[in-house]
Structures are given as structure tokens and as C-alpha cells.
Amino acid sequence: MTVVKTHYHRRQSTAPDDRGEGVISAAIAVLIMAFLGVGMWVAFNATFQHTAKNVNNQVNCIGQTTSSSSC
């Protein structure tokens, strides 16, 4: 049996090396999504707190007389 060793020649390119481009793009996309998530959470939390305050106010007004000015 004869063993033949194959040599692959690397192509010499004058173009810049782009091997890390996909990793960098993925990292940027992850950071953008993280910032969007934080912004959405802040908006949701503020809306929820405001809504909870209004609901509590309305629940406290149930059964009170109309002379109260807060209801």
C-alpha cells in the first residue's frame, strides 16, 4: 500500500482578513438587543407602576361617599 501525502497550497490574498467579522457583528447585535430589552423593561415598569397606582386609587374609592374630593 502506498501513502500519498496531499499538500494544499494556501491562496495568497491581498484582501484583508475577515475571519472575525461574524463574531463582531453578532456581538453588536447582542448589545443592541440588550439595550432594547432594558429600554422596554423601563417603559413597562413605569407604565405598570402608574397603572397600579390608579387602580389602587379607584379600588379605595369604591363604597365611599361622593363628598370625598380624591375620587
N, C-alpha and C positions, 0 to 999 in steps of 0.2 A: 504494500500500500504506500502511495506517495502522498506526502502532505505538501500542499501548496499554500503559501502564505500570500494573502492578498493585501496590497498596500493601497489605501485610499488617499489620494492627494487632496489636501485642503485647498479649496479655491481661494486665491488671494483676492480680496476685495478692497476697493478703495473707499467703499461706503462705511460710515461709522457703525459701530457695534450697537445693535438694537435689542440685545437679548434681555435686558431688564425692563424694557418698555412696558410689557404687560403687567408686571408686578407693580410698577409705579402707578399705572393707570388704575389698577384695582385698588390700591391704597388710597388714591384720591377719591375714587367712587365711594369707598367705605367711609372716609371722613365726611364727605358731603352728606351721605345718608345719616350719619351720626348727628351732624348739626341740624338736619331737618327733623330728626326724631326729637332732639332736645327742644327745638322751637315748637313743635307740635305738642309736646308734653306741657310746656309752659303755658301755651294758649289754652289747652284743655283744662289744666289745673285752675287757671284764673277763671275760666267760664264756669267750672264746677263749683268753685268757692262762691262766686256771685249767685249762682242758681240756688245753692244750698242755703245761703243767707236769705234770699227772697222766699223760698219755701218755708223755712223756719218762721219767718215773719208772718206769712199767711196762715200757717198752722196755729200760731199763737193767737191770731185774731179770731179764730173760729169760736163762736159762742160768746164773744164779748159784745157789750152794748155799742151802739153807734156813736155814743158820746166820746169815745176814745179817738184821738186825732192820728194815732200811728197806723190805723187800719184803713 
